[in-house]
Amino acid sequence: MPQGKIKRLVADRGFGFIETDGNDDLFFHLSSLVDDLNFEELAEGDVVEYEVGETPKGKRAENVGRP
């Protein structure tokens, strides 16, 4: 599973962006977090692992969790 760092969090809207190894930013929504991780526990700079999913709007991070 790839890993990246949380680049930006928009807490009041429940989403953020993960900086990938390729320096791309992947969108994630709080609904993409694995069961044992709460959005409120996340901070910018945290390392997370994720899967890449496709949506009509492009790629996004899914199954986001701690490594």
mmCIF file of the N, C-alpha and C atoms, coordinates in Angstrom:
data_MODEL
# 
_entry.id   MODEL 
# 
loop_
_atom_site.group_PDB 
_atom_site.id 
_atom_site.type_symbol 
_atom_site.label_atom_id 
_atom_site.label_alt_id 
_atom_site.label_comp_id 
_atom_site.label_asym_id 
_atom_site.label_entity_id 
_atom_site.label_seq_id 
_atom_site.pdbx_PDB_ins_code 
_atom_site.Cartn_x 
_atom_site.Cartn_y 
_atom_site.Cartn_z 
_atom_site.occupancy 
_atom_site.B_iso_or_equiv 
_atom_site.pdbx_formal_charge 
_atom_site.auth_seq_id 
_atom_site.auth_comp_id 
_atom_site.auth_asym_id 
_atom_site.auth_atom_id 
_atom_site.pdbx_PDB_model_num 
ATOM 1   N N  . MET A 1 1  ? 0.851   -1.178 0.000   1.00 0.00 ? 1  MET A N  1 
ATOM 2   C CA . MET A 1 1  ? 0.000   0.000  0.000   1.00 0.00 ? 1  MET A CA 1 
ATOM 3   C C  . MET A 1 1  ? 0.896   1.241  0.000   1.00 0.00 ? 1  MET A C  1 
ATOM 4   N N  . PRO A 1 2  ? 0.625   2.218  -0.867  1.00 0.00 ? 2  PRO A N  1 
ATOM 5   C CA . PRO A 1 2  ? 1.457   3.427  -0.882  1.00 0.00 ? 2  PRO A CA 1 
ATOM 6   C C  . PRO A 1 2  ? 1.261   4.259  0.380   1.00 0.00 ? 2  PRO A C  1 
ATOM 7   N N  . GLN A 1 3  ? 2.276   5.071  0.674   1.00 0.00 ? 3  GLN A N  1 
ATOM 8   C CA . GLN A 1 3  ? 2.221   5.967  1.822   1.00 0.00 ? 3  GLN A CA 1 
ATOM 9   C C  . GLN A 1 3  ? 2.449   7.400  1.359   1.00 0.00 ? 3  GLN A C  1 
ATOM 10  N N  . GLY A 1 4  ? 1.938   8.337  2.132   1.00 0.00 ? 4  GLY A N  1 
ATOM 11  C CA . GLY A 1 4  ? 2.134   9.752  1.856   1.00 0.00 ? 4  GLY A CA 1 
ATOM 12  C C  . GLY A 1 4  ? 1.919   10.547 3.127   1.00 0.00 ? 4  GLY A C  1 
ATOM 13  N N  . LYS A 1 5  ? 2.130   11.859 3.031   1.00 0.00 ? 5  LYS A N  1 
ATOM 14  C CA . LYS A 1 5  ? 1.938   12.749 4.179   1.00 0.00 ? 5  LYS A CA 1 
ATOM 15  C C  . LYS A 1 5  ? 0.700   13.604 3.959   1.00 0.00 ? 5  LYS A C  1 
ATOM 16  N N  . ILE A 1 6  ? -0.009  13.847 5.046   1.00 0.00 ? 6  ILE A N  1 
ATOM 17  C CA . ILE A 1 6  ? -1.155  14.739 4.961   1.00 0.00 ? 6  ILE A CA 1 
ATOM 18  C C  . ILE A 1 6  ? -0.621  16.152 4.741   1.00 0.00 ? 6  ILE A C  1 
ATOM 19  N N  . LYS A 1 7  ? -1.012  16.722 3.619   1.00 0.00 ? 7  LYS A N  1 
ATOM 20  C CA . LYS A 1 7  ? -0.517  18.047 3.242   1.00 0.00 ? 7  LYS A CA 1 
ATOM 21  C C  . LYS A 1 7  ? -1.430  19.153 3.769   1.00 0.00 ? 7  LYS A C  1 
ATOM 22  N N  . ARG A 1 8  ? -2.733  18.904 3.696   1.00 0.00 ? 8  ARG A N  1 
ATOM 23  C CA . ARG A 1 8  ? -3.692  19.932 4.097   1.00 0.00 ? 8  ARG A CA 1 
ATOM 24  C C  . ARG A 1 8  ? -4.961  19.275 4.605   1.00 0.00 ? 8  ARG A C  1 
ATOM 25  N N  . LEU A 1 9  ? -5.510  19.830 5.681   1.00 0.00 ? 9  LEU A N  1 
ATOM 26  C CA . LEU A 1 9  ? -6.790  19.371 6.225   1.00 0.00 ? 9  LEU A CA 1 
ATOM 27  C C  . LEU A 1 9  ? -7.775  20.532 6.217   1.00 0.00 ? 9  LEU A C  1 
ATOM 28  N N  . VAL A 1 10 ? -8.990  20.251 5.834   1.00 0.00 ? 10 VAL A N  1 
ATOM 29  C CA . VAL A 1 10 ? -10.070 21.228 5.899   1.00 0.00 ? 10 VAL A CA 1 
ATOM 30  C C  . VAL A 1 10 ? -11.092 20.641 6.870   1.00 0.00 ? 10 VAL A C  1 
ATOM 31  N N  . ALA A 1 11 ? -10.834 20.860 8.153   1.00 0.00 ? 11 ALA A N  1 
ATOM 32  C CA . ALA A 1 11 ? -11.576 20.186 9.220   1.00 0.00 ? 11 ALA A CA 1 
ATOM 33  C C  . ALA A 1 11 ? -13.068 20.500 9.189   1.00 0.00 ? 11 ALA A C  1 
ATOM 34  N N  . ASP A 1 12 ? -13.431 21.746 8.928   1.00 0.00 ? 12 ASP A N  1 
ATOM 35  C CA . ASP A 1 12 ? -14.849 22.109 8.958   1.00 0.00 ? 12 ASP A CA 1 
ATOM 36  C C  . ASP A 1 12 ? -15.646 21.497 7.808   1.00 0.00 ? 12 ASP A C  1 
ATOM 37  N N  . ARG A 1 13 ? -14.946 20.978 6.788   1.00 0.00 ? 13 ARG A N  1 
ATOM 38  C CA . ARG A 1 13 ? -15.628 20.345 5.653   1.00 0.00 ? 13 ARG A CA 1 
ATOM 39  C C  . ARG A 1 13 ? -15.350 18.855 5.572   1.00 0.00 ? 13 ARG A C  1 
ATOM 40  N N  . GLY A 1 14 ? -14.455 18.343 6.440   1.00 0.00 ? 14 GLY A N  1 
ATOM 41  C CA . GLY A 1 14 ? -14.231 16.902 6.522   1.00 0.00 ? 14 GLY A CA 1 
ATOM 42  C C  . GLY A 1 14 ? -13.448 16.288 5.380   1.00 0.00 ? 14 GLY A C  1 
ATOM 43  N N  . PHE A 1 15 ? -12.491 17.033 4.837   1.00 0.00 ? 15 PHE A N  1 
ATOM 44  C CA . PHE A 1 15 ? -11.650 16.461 3.793   1.00 0.00 ? 15 PHE A CA 1 
ATOM 45  C C  . PHE A 1 15 ? -10.236 17.003 3.894   1.00 0.00 ? 15 PHE A C  1 
ATOM 46  N N  . GLY A 1 16 ? -9.351  16.428 3.100   1.00 0.00 ? 16 GLY A N  1 
ATOM 47  C CA . GLY A 1 16 ? -7.967  16.872 3.082   1.00 0.00 ? 16 GLY A CA 1 
ATOM 48  C C  . GLY A 1 16 ? -7.262  16.359 1.846   1.00 0.00 ? 16 GLY A C  1 
ATOM 49  N N  . PHE A 1 17 ? -5.942  16.581 1.827   1.00 0.00 ? 17 PHE A N  1 
ATOM 50  C CA . PHE A 1 17 ? -5.122  16.162 0.703   1.00 0.00 ? 17 PHE A CA 1 
ATOM 51  C C  . PHE A 1 17 ? -3.881  15.458 1.221   1.00 0.00 ? 17 PHE A C  1 
ATOM 52  N N  . ILE A 1 18 ? -3.502  14.389 0.532   1.00 0.00 ? 18 ILE A N  1 
ATOM 53  C CA . ILE A 1 18 ? -2.309  13.617 0.858   1.00 0.00 ? 18 ILE A CA 1 
ATOM 54  C C  . ILE A 1 18 ? -1.276  13.884 -0.221  1.00 0.00 ? 18 ILE A C  1 
ATOM 55  N N  . GLU A 1 19 ? -0.054  14.232 0.193   1.00 0.00 ? 19 GLU A N  1 
ATOM 56  C CA . GLU A 1 19 ? 1.052   14.400 -0.750  1.00 0.00 ? 19 GLU A CA 1 
ATOM 57  C C  . GLU A 1 19 ? 1.678   13.034 -0.989  1.00 0.00 ? 19 GLU A C  1 
ATOM 58  N N  . THR A 1 20 ? 1.695   12.601 -2.235  1.00 0.00 ? 20 THR A N  1 
ATOM 59  C CA . THR A 1 20 ? 2.225   11.287 -2.587  1.00 0.00 ? 20 THR A CA 1 
ATOM 60  C C  . THR A 1 20 ? 3.730   11.363 -2.817  1.00 0.00 ? 20 THR A C  1 
ATOM 61  N N  . ASP A 1 21 ? 4.355   10.190 -2.980  1.00 0.00 ? 21 ASP A N  1 
ATOM 62  C CA . ASP A 1 21 ? 5.782   10.149 -3.278  1.00 0.00 ? 21 ASP A CA 1 
ATOM 63  C C  . ASP A 1 21 ? 6.111   10.875 -4.576  1.00 0.00 ? 21 ASP A C  1 
ATOM 64  N N  . GLY A 1 22 ? 5.185   10.888 -5.506  1.00 0.00 ? 22 GLY A N  1 
ATOM 65  C CA . GLY A 1 22 ? 5.385   11.577 -6.774  1.00 0.00 ? 22 GLY A CA 1 
ATOM 66  C C  . GLY A 1 22 ? 5.047   13.060 -6.706  1.00 0.00 ? 22 GLY A C  1 
ATOM 67  N N  . ASN A 1 23 ? 4.858   13.584 -5.493  1.00 0.00 ? 23 ASN A N  1 
ATOM 68  C CA . ASN A 1 23 ? 4.520   14.987 -5.240  1.00 0.00 ? 23 ASN A CA 1 
ATOM 69  C C  . ASN A 1 23 ? 3.166   15.404 -5.809  1.00 0.00 ? 23 ASN A C  1 
ATOM 70  N N  . ASP A 1 24 ? 2.308   14.418 -6.086  1.00 0.00 ? 24 ASP A N  1 
ATOM 71  C CA . ASP A 1 24 ? 0.931   14.720 -6.465  1.00 0.00 ? 24 ASP A CA 1 
ATOM 72  C C  . ASP A 1 24 ? 0.108   14.838 -5.188  1.00 0.00 ? 24 ASP A C  1 
ATOM 73  N N  . ASP A 1 25 ? -0.988  15.550 -5.252  1.00 0.00 ? 25 ASP A N  1 
ATOM 74  C CA . ASP A 1 25 ? -1.902  15.658 -4.118  1.00 0.00 ? 25 ASP A CA 1 
ATOM 75  C C  . ASP A 1 25 ? -3.148  14.840 -4.409  1.00 0.00 ? 25 ASP A C  1 
ATOM 76  N N  . LEU A 1 26 ? -3.494  13.962 -3.468  1.00 0.00 ? 26 LEU A N  1 
ATOM 77  C CA . LEU A 1 26 ? -4.698  13.145 -3.600  1.00 0.00 ? 26 LEU A CA 1 
ATOM 78  C C  . LEU A 1 26 ? -5.739  13.619 -2.595  1.00 0.00 ? 26 LEU A C  1 
ATOM 79  N N  . PHE A 1 27 ? -6.931  13.867 -3.067  1.00 0.00 ? 27 PHE A N  1 
ATOM 80  C CA . PHE A 1 27 ? -8.058  14.226 -2.219  1.00 0.00 ? 27 PHE A CA 1 
ATOM 81  C C  . PHE A 1 27 ? -8.479  13.022 -1.388  1.00 0.00 ? 27 PHE A C  1 
ATOM 82  N N  . PHE A 1 28 ? -8.887  13.255 -0.146  1.00 0.00 ? 28 PHE A N  1 
ATOM 83  C CA . PHE A 1 28 ? -9.563  12.219 0.638   1.00 0.00 ? 28 PHE A CA 1 
ATOM 84  C C  . PHE A 1 28 ? -10.659 12.859 1.471   1.00 0.00 ? 28 PHE A C  1 
ATOM 85  N N  . HIS A 1 29 ? -11.701 12.088 1.718   1.00 0.00 ? 29 HIS A N  1 
ATOM 86  C CA . HIS A 1 29 ? -12.832 12.524 2.531   1.00 0.00 ? 29 HIS A CA 1 
ATOM 87  C C  . HIS A 1 29 ? -12.836 11.706 3.813   1.00 0.00 ? 29 HIS A C  1 
ATOM 88  N N  . LEU A 1 30 ? -13.395 12.239 4.866   1.00 0.00 ? 30 LEU A N  1 
ATOM 89  C CA . LEU A 1 30 ? -13.415 11.510 6.142   1.00 0.00 ? 30 LEU A CA 1 
ATOM 90  C C  . LEU A 1 30 ? -14.090 10.155 6.011   1.00 0.00 ? 30 LEU A C  1 
ATOM 91  N N  . SER A 1 31 ? -14.964 9.985  5.039   1.00 0.00 ? 31 SER A N  1 
ATOM 92  C CA . SER A 1 31 ? -15.599 8.681  4.825   1.00 0.00 ? 31 SER A CA 1 
ATOM 93  C C  . SER A 1 31 ? -14.621 7.653  4.257   1.00 0.00 ? 31 SER A C  1 
ATOM 94  N N  . SER A 1 32 ? -13.434 8.095  3.824   1.00 0.00 ? 32 SER A N  1 
ATOM 95  C CA . SER A 1 32 ? -12.411 7.195  3.275   1.00 0.00 ? 32 SER A CA 1 
ATOM 96  C C  . SER A 1 32 ? -11.480 6.636  4.345   1.00 0.00 ? 32 SER A C  1 
ATOM 97  N N  . LEU A 1 33 ? -11.652 7.065  5.597   1.00 0.00 ? 33 LEU A N  1 
ATOM 98  C CA . LEU A 1 33 ? -10.775 6.599  6.671   1.00 0.00 ? 33 LEU A CA 1 
ATOM 99  C C  . LEU A 1 33 ? -11.163 5.188  7.099   1.00 0.00 ? 33 LEU A C  1 
ATOM 100 N N  . VAL A 1 34 ? -10.163 4.383  7.449   1.00 0.00 ? 34 VAL A N  1 
ATOM 101 C CA . VAL A 1 34 ? -10.450 3.042  7.959   1.00 0.00 ? 34 VAL A CA 1 
ATOM 102 C C  . VAL A 1 34 ? -11.097 3.167  9.331   1.00 0.00 ? 34 VAL A C  1 
ATOM 103 N N  . ASP A 1 35 ? -11.745 2.102  9.769   1.00 0.00 ? 35 ASP A N  1 
ATOM 104 C CA . ASP A 1 35 ? -12.597 2.128  10.959  1.00 0.00 ? 35 ASP A CA 1 
ATOM 105 C C  . ASP A 1 35 ? -11.936 2.640  12.231  1.00 0.00 ? 35 ASP A C  1 
ATOM 106 N N  . ASP A 1 36 ? -10.651 2.359  12.428  1.00 0.00 ? 36 ASP A N  1 
ATOM 107 C CA . ASP A 1 36 ? -10.019 2.715  13.701  1.00 0.00 ? 36 ASP A CA 1 
ATOM 108 C C  . ASP A 1 36 ? -9.381  4.102  13.692  1.00 0.00 ? 36 ASP A C  1 
ATOM 109 N N  . LEU A 1 37 ? -9.584  4.886  12.649  1.00 0.00 ? 37 LEU A N  1 
ATOM 110 C CA . LEU A 1 37 ? -8.974  6.213  12.553  1.00 0.00 ? 37 LEU A CA 1 
ATOM 111 C C  . LEU A 1 37 ? -10.059 7.281  12.490  1.00 0.00 ? 37 LEU A C  1 
ATOM 112 N N  . ASN A 1 38 ? -9.952  8.283  13.367  1.00 0.00 ? 38 ASN A N  1 
ATOM 113 C CA . ASN A 1 38 ? -10.896 9.395  13.383  1.00 0.00 ? 38 ASN A CA 1 
ATOM 114 C C  . ASN A 1 38 ? -10.271 10.608 12.713  1.00 0.00 ? 38 ASN A C  1 
ATOM 115 N N  . PHE A 1 39 ? -11.076 11.357 11.981  1.00 0.00 ? 39 PHE A N  1 
ATOM 116 C CA . PHE A 1 39 ? -10.592 12.540 11.277  1.00 0.00 ? 39 PHE A CA 1 
ATOM 117 C C  . PHE A 1 39 ? -9.950  13.532 12.247  1.00 0.00 ? 39 PHE A C  1 
ATOM 118 N N  . GLU A 1 40 ? -10.515 13.655 13.443  1.00 0.00 ? 40 GLU A N  1 
ATOM 119 C CA . GLU A 1 40 ? -10.012 14.609 14.433  1.00 0.00 ? 40 GLU A CA 1 
ATOM 120 C C  . GLU A 1 40 ? -8.610  14.249 14.935  1.00 0.00 ? 40 GLU A C  1 
ATOM 121 N N  . GLU A 1 41 ? -8.193  12.990 14.761  1.00 0.00 ? 41 GLU A N  1 
ATOM 122 C CA . GLU A 1 41 ? -6.867  12.541 15.201  1.00 0.00 ? 41 GLU A CA 1 
ATOM 123 C C  . GLU A 1 41 ? -5.773  12.908 14.203  1.00 0.00 ? 41 GLU A C  1 
ATOM 124 N N  . LEU A 1 42 ? -6.149  13.305 13.001  1.00 0.00 ? 42 LEU A N  1 
ATOM 125 C CA . LEU A 1 42 ? -5.171  13.586 11.960  1.00 0.00 ? 42 LEU A CA 1 
ATOM 126 C C  . LEU A 1 42 ? -4.603  14.995 12.090  1.00 0.00 ? 42 LEU A C  1 
ATOM 127 N N  . ALA A 1 43 ? -3.351  15.141 11.664  1.00 0.00 ? 43 ALA A N  1 
ATOM 128 C CA . ALA A 1 43 ? -2.694  16.445 11.642  1.00 0.00 ? 43 ALA A CA 1 
ATOM 129 C C  . ALA A 1 43 ? -1.868  16.550 10.368  1.00 0.00 ? 43 ALA A C  1 
ATOM 130 N N  . GLU A 1 44 ? -1.687  17.757 9.893   1.00 0.00 ? 44 GLU A N  1 
ATOM 131 C CA . GLU A 1 44 ? -0.844  17.967 8.721   1.00 0.00 ? 44 GLU A CA 1 
ATOM 132 C C  . GLU A 1 44 ? 0.556   17.455 9.024   1.00 0.00 ? 44 GLU A C  1 
ATOM 133 N N  . GLY A 1 45 ? 1.133   16.719 8.082   1.00 0.00 ? 45 GLY A N  1 
ATOM 134 C CA . GLY A 1 45 ? 2.449   16.117 8.258   1.00 0.00 ? 45 GLY A CA 1 
ATOM 135 C C  . GLY A 1 45 ? 2.401   14.667 8.689   1.00 0.00 ? 45 GLY A C  1 
ATOM 136 N N  . ASP A 1 46 ? 1.239   14.179 9.141   1.00 0.00 ? 46 ASP A N  1 
ATOM 137 C CA . ASP A 1 46 ? 1.109   12.770 9.523   1.00 0.00 ? 46 ASP A CA 1 
ATOM 138 C C  . ASP A 1 46 ? 1.315   11.872 8.306   1.00 0.00 ? 46 ASP A C  1 
ATOM 139 N N  . VAL A 1 47 ? 1.996   10.752 8.514   1.00 0.00 ? 47 VAL A N  1 
ATOM 140 C CA . VAL A 1 47 ? 2.166   9.763  7.457   1.00 0.00 ? 47 VAL A CA 1 
ATOM 141 C C  . VAL A 1 47 ? 0.983   8.802  7.503   1.00 0.00 ? 47 VAL A C  1 
ATOM 142 N N  . VAL A 1 48 ? 0.400   8.560  6.346   1.00 0.00 ? 48 VAL A N  1 
ATOM 143 C CA . VAL A 1 48 ? -0.728  7.639  6.227   1.00 0.00 ? 48 VAL A CA 1 
ATOM 144 C C  . VAL A 1 48 ? -0.493  6.706  5.042   1.00 0.00 ? 48 VAL A C  1 
ATOM 145 N N  . GLU A 1 49 ? -1.202  5.585  5.053   1.00 0.00 ? 49 GLU A N  1 
ATOM 146 C CA . GLU A 1 49 ? -1.203  4.710  3.888   1.00 0.00 ? 49 GLU A CA 1 
ATOM 147 C C  . GLU A 1 49 ? -2.598  4.758  3.286   1.00 0.00 ? 49 GLU A C  1 
ATOM 148 N N  . TYR A 1 50 ? -2.686  4.430  2.006   1.00 0.00 ? 50 TYR A N  1 
ATOM 149 C CA . TYR A 1 50 ? -3.946  4.602  1.295   1.00 0.00 ? 50 TYR A CA 1 
ATOM 150 C C  . TYR A 1 50 ? -3.955  3.733  0.042   1.00 0.00 ? 50 TYR A C  1 
ATOM 151 N N  . GLU A 1 51 ? -5.116  3.614  -0.543  1.00 0.00 ? 51 GLU A N  1 
ATOM 152 C CA . GLU A 1 51 ? -5.281  3.011  -1.858  1.00 0.00 ? 51 GLU A CA 1 
ATOM 153 C C  . GLU A 1 51 ? -5.788  4.104  -2.787  1.00 0.00 ? 51 GLU A C  1 
ATOM 154 N N  . VAL A 1 52 ? -5.454  4.008  -4.052  1.00 0.00 ? 52 VAL A N  1 
ATOM 155 C CA . VAL A 1 52 ? -5.897  5.002  -5.029  1.00 0.00 ? 52 VAL A CA 1 
ATOM 156 C C  . VAL A 1 52 ? -7.163  4.502  -5.710  1.00 0.00 ? 52 VAL A C  1 
ATOM 157 N N  . GLY A 1 53 ? -8.187  5.332  -5.688  1.00 0.00 ? 53 GLY A N  1 
ATOM 158 C CA . GLY A 1 53 ? -9.439  5.015  -6.355  1.00 0.00 ? 53 GLY A CA 1 
ATOM 159 C C  . GLY A 1 53 ? -9.737  6.034  -7.444  1.00 0.00 ? 53 GLY A C  1 
ATOM 160 N N  . GLU A 1 54 ? -10.602 5.667  -8.350  1.00 0.00 ? 54 GLU A N  1 
ATOM 161 C CA . GLU A 1 54 ? -11.007 6.549  -9.446  1.00 0.00 ? 54 GLU A CA 1 
ATOM 162 C C  . GLU A 1 54 ? -12.447 7.003  -9.232  1.00 0.00 ? 54 GLU A C  1 
ATOM 163 N N  . THR A 1 55 ? -12.688 8.271  -9.493  1.00 0.00 ? 55 THR A N  1 
ATOM 164 C CA . THR A 1 55 ? -14.038 8.823  -9.462  1.00 0.00 ? 55 THR A CA 1 
ATOM 165 C C  . THR A 1 55 ? -14.248 9.598  -10.761 1.00 0.00 ? 55 THR A C  1 
ATOM 166 N N  . PRO A 1 56 ? -15.465 10.016 -11.043 1.00 0.00 ? 56 PRO A N  1 
ATOM 167 C CA . PRO A 1 56 ? -15.676 10.845 -12.239 1.00 0.00 ? 56 PRO A CA 1 
ATOM 168 C C  . PRO A 1 56 ? -14.856 12.142 -12.208 1.00 0.00 ? 56 PRO A C  1 
ATOM 169 N N  . LYS A 1 57 ? -14.478 12.595 -11.007 1.00 0.00 ? 57 LYS A N  1 
ATOM 170 C CA . LYS A 1 57 ? -13.693 13.827 -10.881 1.00 0.00 ? 57 LYS A CA 1 
ATOM 171 C C  . LYS A 1 57 ? -12.191 13.572 -10.873 1.00 0.00 ? 57 LYS A C  1 
ATOM 172 N N  . GLY A 1 58 ? -11.771 12.323 -10.932 1.00 0.00 ? 58 GLY A N  1 
ATOM 173 C CA . GLY A 1 58 ? -10.342 12.006 -10.939 1.00 0.00 ? 58 GLY A CA 1 
ATOM 174 C C  . GLY A 1 58 ? -9.971  11.048 -9.822  1.00 0.00 ? 58 GLY A C  1 
ATOM 175 N N  . LYS A 1 59 ? -8.678  10.970 -9.551  1.00 0.00 ? 59 LYS A N  1 
ATOM 176 C CA . LYS A 1 59 ? -8.181  10.048 -8.527  1.00 0.00 ? 59 LYS A CA 1 
ATOM 177 C C  . LYS A 1 59 ? -8.425  10.609 -7.137  1.00 0.00 ? 59 LYS A C  1 
ATOM 178 N N  . ARG A 1 60 ? -8.591  9.683  -6.176  1.00 0.00 ? 60 ARG A N  1 
ATOM 179 C CA . ARG A 1 60 ? -8.740  10.066 -4.772  1.00 0.00 ? 60 ARG A CA 1 
ATOM 180 C C  . ARG A 1 60 ? -8.176  8.962  -3.904  1.00 0.00 ? 60 ARG A C  1 
ATOM 181 N N  . ALA A 1 61 ? -7.848  9.285  -2.673  1.00 0.00 ? 61 ALA A N  1 
ATOM 182 C CA . ALA A 1 61 ? -7.339  8.296  -1.726  1.00 0.00 ? 61 ALA A CA 1 
ATOM 183 C C  . ALA A 1 61 ? -8.517  7.611  -1.041  1.00 0.00 ? 61 ALA A C  1 
ATOM 184 N N  . GLU A 1 62 ? -8.410  6.291  -0.912  1.00 0.00 ? 62 GLU A N  1 
ATOM 185 C CA . GLU A 1 62 ? -9.425  5.492  -0.232  1.00 0.00 ? 62 GLU A CA 1 
ATOM 186 C C  . GLU A 1 62 ? -8.744  4.603  0.794   1.00 0.00 ? 62 GLU A C  1 
ATOM 187 N N  . ASN A 1 63 ? -9.507  4.097  1.737   1.00 0.00 ? 63 ASN A N  1 
ATOM 188 C CA . ASN A 1 63 ? -8.984  3.218  2.791   1.00 0.00 ? 63 ASN A CA 1 
ATOM 189 C C  . ASN A 1 63 ? -7.750  3.826  3.449   1.00 0.00 ? 63 ASN A C  1 
ATOM 190 N N  . VAL A 1 64 ? -7.876  5.079  3.862   1.00 0.00 ? 64 VAL A N  1 
ATOM 191 C CA . VAL A 1 64 ? -6.776  5.823  4.476   1.00 0.00 ? 64 VAL A CA 1 
ATOM 192 C C  . VAL A 1 64 ? -6.618  5.378  5.923   1.00 0.00 ? 64 VAL A C  1 
ATOM 193 N N  . GLY A 1 65 ? -5.384  5.040  6.304   1.00 0.00 ? 65 GLY A N  1 
ATOM 194 C CA . GLY A 1 65 ? -5.112  4.598  7.668   1.00 0.00 ? 65 GLY A CA 1 
ATOM 195 C C  . GLY A 1 65 ? -3.668  4.832  8.057   1.00 0.00 ? 65 GLY A C  1 
ATOM 196 N N  . ARG A 1 66 ? -3.343  4.472  9.274   1.00 0.00 ? 66 ARG A N  1 
ATOM 197 C CA . ARG A 1 66 ? -1.961  4.588  9.764   1.00 0.00 ? 66 ARG A CA 1 
ATOM 198 C C  . ARG A 1 66 ? -1.139  3.431  9.216   1.00 0.00 ? 66 ARG A C  1 
ATOM 199 N N  . PRO A 1 67 ? 0.137   3.685  8.914   1.00 0.00 ? 67 PRO A N  1 
ATOM 200 C CA . PRO A 1 67 ? 1.002   2.583  8.428   1.00 0.00 ? 67 PRO A CA 1 
ATOM 201 C C  . PRO A 1 67 ? 1.300   1.575  9.514   1.00 0.00 ? 67 PRO A C  1 
# 
